[in-house]
């Protein structure tokens, strides 16, 4: 099977000229018919022309770019693409940096870059974990707020919080339920009395009442509504 050199040119805008890159790739031995040109931001990973070219590459081929940042704008993306090529038996060359994974020196350099990137990721993760531990030691709470937290002001959480505040302000459970579109059982499930009692709804006729439980014993609470 014949091995081919495929070139990739990229600029971020259509106002930028691809001529300089194209000429460099041709001098590097790439057939003009095998040059893929794209005008997209390098920060985008899902570039259609790049995806088409990567799909067309076969084992033994060489992907050639003018500069490393034409292929990727981040080290993680560059490593991802080049490692993927290596697994498929495809070499990668950057003309400006004289970087070529088809040579022993190029392979070694890429391995060193990959090891440094992994080391950096591990350091970032260690700092993140250490930061969380310090925050926990200082008393910071992590995770989502309870739906009944008054700090929840939007969505279902906000409606539950407002309904509970209304009941605590003297409204009936029925009225709060209708006003905020929250079920009576939901209100009671999330509602705590000022004494740490869990509150449940008891329907007596058409009038809901509240009944608290403290230390495992039923405690009557004032009738609402």
C-alpha positions as CSV (number, residue, x, y, z in Angstrom):
1,X,0.0,0.0,0.0
2,X,1.4,3.4,-1.0
3,X,2.0,5.9,1.9
4,X,0.8,9.4,1.4
5,X,1.6,12.8,2.9
6,X,-1.6,14.7,3.8
7,X,-1.4,18.4,4.7
8,X,-3.6,20.4,6.9
9,X,-3.9,24.2,6.7
10,X,-6.0,26.3,9.0
11,X,-6.8,30.0,9.7
12,X,-9.3,31.3,12.2
13,X,-11.0,33.7,9.8
14,X,-11.7,33.9,6.1
15,X,-9.8,37.2,5.9
16,X,-6.5,35.4,6.7
17,X,-4.5,33.9,3.8
18,X,-3.7,30.2,3.6
19,X,-1.0,30.7,0.9
20,X,2.0,30.8,3.3
21,X,0.9,27.5,4.9
22,X,0.1,25.9,1.6
23,X,3.5,26.8,0.1
24,X,5.3,25.4,3.1
25,X,3.5,22.1,2.9
26,X,4.2,21.7,-0.8
27,X,7.9,22.3,-0.1
28,X,7.7,19.6,2.6
29,X,6.6,17.1,-0.1
30,X,2.8,17.2,0.2
31,X,0.9,17.0,-3.1
32,X,-1.3,20.1,-3.6
33,X,-4.2,17.7,-4.2
34,X,-3.7,16.2,-0.7
35,X,-3.9,19.5,1.2
36,X,-7.0,20.1,3.3
37,X,-7.8,23.7,4.1
38,X,-10.1,25.0,6.8
39,X,-11.0,28.4,8.2
40,X,-12.2,27.6,11.8
41,X,-11.0,28.6,15.2
42,X,-8.3,26.3,16.6
43,X,-10.2,26.2,19.9
44,X,-12.9,24.1,18.2
45,X,-12.2,20.4,18.4
46,X,-15.0,19.3,16.1
47,X,-13.7,20.9,12.9
48,X,-15.4,19.2,9.9
49,X,-12.4,19.4,7.5
50,X,-10.0,18.1,10.1
51,X,-12.3,15.2,10.9
52,X,-12.6,14.4,7.2
53,X,-8.8,14.4,6.8
54,X,-8.2,12.3,9.9
55,X,-10.7,9.7,8.6
56,X,-9.0,9.6,5.3
57,X,-5.5,8.8,6.7
58,X,-4.3,5.2,6.5
59,X,-1.5,3.3,8.3
60,X,1.9,4.5,7.0
61,X,0.7,7.9,6.0
62,X,2.1,11.2,7.4
63,X,0.0,14.2,8.5
64,X,2.0,17.4,7.8
65,X,1.1,20.9,9.2
66,X,3.0,24.2,9.0
67,X,3.0,24.8,12.7
68,X,1.7,22.8,15.7
69,X,-1.0,25.4,16.6
70,X,-2.5,24.9,13.1
71,X,-3.6,21.4,14.3
72,X,-4.5,22.2,17.9
73,X,-4.5,25.2,20.2
74,X,-4.1,23.3,23.5
75,X,-1.5,20.7,24.5
76,X,-4.3,18.3,25.6
77,X,-5.9,18.4,22.2
78,X,-2.6,18.1,20.4
79,X,-1.7,15.0,22.4
80,X,-5.1,13.5,21.8
81,X,-4.8,13.8,18.0
82,X,-1.2,12.7,17.7
83,X,-1.6,9.8,20.1
84,X,-4.7,8.7,18.1
85,X,-2.6,8.9,14.9
86,X,0.2,6.8,16.5
87,X,-2.2,4.1,17.5
88,X,-3.3,3.9,13.8
89,X,0.3,3.7,12.5
90,X,0.2,7.3,11.2
91,X,3.2,9.7,11.6
92,X,2.9,13.4,12.3
93,X,5.2,16.2,11.2
94,X,5.2,19.9,11.9
95,X,7.4,21.9,9.5
96,X,8.2,25.0,11.5
97,X,9.1,23.2,14.8
98,X,10.9,20.4,12.8
99,X,8.9,17.9,14.8
100,X,8.4,14.4,13.2
101,X,7.1,11.3,15.0
102,X,8.4,9.2,12.2
103,X,11.9,9.6,13.6
104,X,13.3,8.2,16.9
105,X,14.1,11.7,18.2
106,X,10.6,12.9,17.3
107,X,9.0,9.9,19.1
108,X,11.1,10.5,22.2
109,X,10.3,14.2,22.2
110,X,6.6,13.5,22.0
111,X,6.8,11.0,24.8
112,X,8.5,13.6,27.0
113,X,5.8,16.2,26.2
114,X,3.1,13.6,27.0
115,X,4.7,12.8,30.3
116,X,5.0,16.5,31.2
117,X,1.3,17.0,30.4
118,X,0.3,14.1,32.6
119,X,2.5,15.4,35.4
120,X,0.7,18.8,35.1
121,X,-2.7,17.2,35.2
122,X,-1.8,15.3,38.3
123,X,-0.6,18.5,40.0
124,X,-3.8,20.2,39.1
125,X,-5.8,17.4,40.6
126,X,-3.8,17.3,43.8
127,X,-4.3,21.1,44.2
128,X,-8.0,20.7,43.6
129,X,-8.3,18.0,46.3
130,X,-6.2,19.9,48.7
131,X,-8.4,23.0,48.2
132,X,-11.5,21.0,48.9
133,X,-10.1,19.6,52.1
134,X,-9.0,23.1,53.3
135,X,-12.5,24.4,52.5
136,X,-14.2,21.5,54.4
137,X,-11.9,22.1,57.4
138,X,-13.0,25.7,57.4
139,X,-16.6,24.6,57.5
140,X,-17.6,25.1,53.9
141,X,-20.5,22.9,52.7
142,X,-20.4,21.3,49.3
143,X,-23.2,19.8,47.2
144,X,-26.6,21.1,46.1
145,X,-28.7,23.1,48.4
146,X,-31.8,21.5,49.9
147,X,-34.9,22.2,47.9
148,X,-36.4,23.9,50.9
149,X,-33.4,26.2,51.4
150,X,-34.7,29.8,51.3
151,X,-31.6,30.5,49.2
152,X,-33.2,28.5,46.4
153,X,-35.1,31.2,44.4
154,X,-35.7,29.5,41.1
155,X,-37.4,26.4,39.8
156,X,-38.9,23.8,42.0
157,X,-36.6,24.6,44.9
158,X,-37.7,28.2,44.9
159,X,-41.4,27.2,44.9
160,X,-40.9,24.8,47.8
161,X,-39.0,27.4,49.8
162,X,-41.6,30.0,49.2
163,X,-44.4,27.6,50.1
164,X,-42.7,26.7,53.4
165,X,-42.1,30.4,54.3
166,X,-45.8,31.1,53.6
167,X,-46.9,28.2,55.9
168,X,-44.5,29.4,58.6
169,X,-46.0,32.9,58.2
170,X,-49.5,31.6,58.9
171,X,-50.9,30.5,55.6
172,X,-52.6,27.1,55.4
173,X,-50.8,24.3,53.7
174,X,-53.7,24.1,51.2
175,X,-53.3,27.8,50.3
176,X,-49.5,27.6,50.0
177,X,-49.8,24.4,47.9
178,X,-52.2,26.1,45.5
179,X,-50.3,29.4,45.4
180,X,-46.9,27.9,44.6
181,X,-47.9,24.8,42.8
182,X,-46.3,22.5,45.3
183,X,-48.0,19.3,46.7
184,X,-49.0,19.3,50.4
185,X,-46.9,16.2,51.0
186,X,-43.9,17.9,49.5
187,X,-44.2,20.9,51.7
188,X,-44.5,18.7,54.8
189,X,-41.6,16.5,53.7
190,X,-39.2,19.5,53.5
191,X,-40.5,21.5,56.4
192,X,-38.8,21.6,59.8
193,X,-40.2,23.3,62.8
194,X,-38.1,25.8,64.7
195,X,-37.5,23.1,67.4
196,X,-36.1,20.6,64.9
197,X,-39.4,18.7,64.6
198,X,-40.3,16.9,61.4
199,X,-43.7,18.1,60.3
200,X,-46.4,16.1,58.6
201,X,-49.8,17.1,57.2
202,X,-52.9,15.6,58.8
203,X,-56.2,16.2,57.0
204,X,-59.1,16.7,59.3
205,X,-62.2,17.2,57.3
206,X,-61.4,19.9,54.8
207,X,-58.9,21.6,57.0
208,X,-55.2,20.5,57.0
209,X,-53.4,20.5,60.3
210,X,-49.8,20.0,61.2
211,X,-48.4,17.3,63.5
212,X,-44.8,17.2,64.7
213,X,-42.7,14.4,65.9
214,X,-40.0,15.1,68.5
215,X,-37.8,12.3,69.9
216,X,-40.1,9.7,68.5
217,X,-43.2,11.1,70.2
218,X,-46.1,12.8,68.5
219,X,-46.3,16.5,69.5
220,X,-49.4,18.6,68.5
221,X,-48.7,21.9,66.7
222,X,-51.0,24.9,66.3
223,X,-53.7,24.4,63.7
224,X,-53.2,26.3,60.5
225,X,-55.7,27.7,58.1
